Amino acid sequence: MTDTPAIPEDTSPEVAADAVAEPAGRKRPKPGERRVQILQTLAHMLEQPGADRITTAALAGKLDVSEAALYRHFASKAQMFEGLIEFIEQSVFTLVNQITERETSGVVQAQKILTVLLQFGEKNPGMTRVMVGDALVFENERLVARMNQFFDRIESQLRQSLRSAAEAAGSSTPTVDANAQASVLTGFAVGRLQRYARSGFKRVPTEHLDAALRLLVG
């Protein structure tokens, strides 16, 4: 299995919160830099116990700016969460595309897709709460719909990979087989991410992963 690449510090919303603090006398950040700082801080706050609902007032307080300053960069809190979701989509599907381009075996593709998805969640706990919807309970419904679409895309790619594997294995019903297996694998991934978030990030999603994938994929 290939490890998920480290997320670059200048683009990841998971950079440590103390990176947001501005030393005395430091030049005011550029607009693009401030947007990244806002997303970094929001993601970090989502890692904390009891972060059921993060207000813009609390977020502004963490950044030591006014709420009005936040709205100069994002039209709403929903737009901030959309920024996190865009980061999740871009990060994960860039890796998924690399896997499907490099690997010819459908089984290996499926194994690696599940691996990078769970590794991403493990390395980005705040993002995991967005992925499984816990952080979106009190937010705009379109955010939940967008995360559902994310997992639909994962399942669709798994179906494609597993169909080719079923055909190579001589299955008489490759589409049926692939659809069923992709559904099981997607449910497994979502369950692992939910357990990680709801255990306070103690039960890592990659726990016994190689053994689990051998049972589920072969």
Order of alpha helices (4+ residues) and beta strands (2+ residues): alpha-alpha-alpha-alpha-alpha-alpha-alpha-alpha-alpha
